[in-house]
């Protein structure tokens, strides 16, 4: 008799448990973030991004700890608008490795591993 009571209580407790519906973990918005202040930050502490705009004019603002150092002893990167235009052209031409190397050399305070 005790076993039947125990099994009944156990069965009823399973029935009364809320299902493990993970809808509480979903963020859903009716419209895209129109400006930076509305964007959700994504990142891992070393590199981050803020995404905002719409599907036609989406904006990605990137941040990397080697671009904005907390240490004032780092020198200002030497990159200029002409260097940026050259990097963009390299990317359009499919020369991603060259573009990455130039970006690191001109706009970053980190070093690249040379092959």
C-alpha positions in Angstrom: 0.0 0.0 0.0 2.9 2.4 0.8 4.5 1.7 -2.5 1.3 2.6 -4.4 1.0 5.8 -2.4 4.6 6.7 -3.1 4.3 5.9 -6.8 1.1 8.0 -7.0 2.7 11.0 -5.3 5.8 10.7 -7.5 3.6 10.4 -10.7 1.5 13.4 -9.7 4.6 15.5 -8.9 5.9 14.8 -12.4 2.6 15.8 -13.9 2.6 19.1 -12.0 6.1 20.0 -12.9 6.4 22.9 -15.4 7.9 21.8 -18.7 11.4 22.9 -19.3 10.4 25.4 -22.0 13.4 27.6 -22.8 11.3 30.5 -24.2 12.6 32.6 -21.2 16.0 32.6 -22.9 14.9 34.1 -26.2 15.2 37.8 -26.9 12.7 39.0 -29.5 12.2 42.5 -30.8 9.6 44.0 -33.1 12.0 46.2 -35.0 15.8 46.5 -35.5 18.0 48.7 -33.4 18.1 52.0 -35.2 21.1 53.5 -33.4 24.1 52.4 -31.5 22.5 52.9 -28.1 19.7 50.4 -28.9 22.1 47.7 -30.1 23.0 44.6 -28.1 26.6 44.1 -27.3 28.2 40.8 -28.3 31.7 39.6 -27.5 34.0 37.7 -25.2 35.9 40.5 -23.4 38.7 40.7 -26.0 36.7 41.4 -29.1 33.2 42.9 -29.3 30.6 44.1 -31.7 27.5 46.3 -31.7 25.1 45.5 -34.5 22.4 48.0 -35.4 20.5 49.3 -38.5 18.2 47.4 -40.8 18.7 44.8 -43.5 19.6 47.4 -46.1 21.9 49.5 -44.0 23.3 47.3 -41.2 26.1 48.8 -39.1 28.8 46.7 -37.4 30.9 48.5 -34.8 33.9 46.3 -33.9 36.2 46.7 -31.0 39.4 44.7 -30.2 41.6 45.1 -27.2 44.6 45.6 -29.4 42.8 48.6 -31.1 41.8 50.4 -28.0 44.4 49.6 -25.3 43.8 50.4 -21.6 47.5 51.1 -21.3 48.5 54.6 -22.2 52.0 53.4 -23.1 51.0 52.1 -26.5 51.7 54.3 -29.5 49.0 55.6 -31.8 48.7 53.4 -34.9 50.0 55.0 -38.0 47.1 54.1 -40.4 45.4 56.8 -42.4 42.4 57.1 -44.8 44.6 56.1 -47.8 45.7 52.9 -46.0 42.0 52.1 -45.3 41.1 52.5 -49.0 44.0 50.2 -49.9 42.8 47.6 -47.4 39.3 47.8 -48.7 40.5 47.3 -52.3 42.6 44.3 -51.2 39.4 42.8 -49.7 37.4 43.5 -52.8 40.2 41.8 -54.8 40.0 38.7 -52.6 43.5 39.3 -51.1 42.3 38.7 -47.5 45.7 37.7 -46.1 47.4 40.8 -47.5 44.5 43.0 -46.2 44.8 41.4 -42.8 48.6 41.9 -42.6 48.2 45.6 -43.7 45.5 46.2 -41.2 47.6 44.8 -38.3 50.6 46.8 -39.5 48.7 50.1 -39.9 45.8 50.1 -37.5 46.6 47.7 -34.7 49.0 47.5 -31.7 49.4 43.8 -31.9 51.8 41.8 -34.0 51.0 39.2 -36.6 52.5 35.8 -36.6 54.7 35.7 -39.7 55.0 32.5 -41.7 
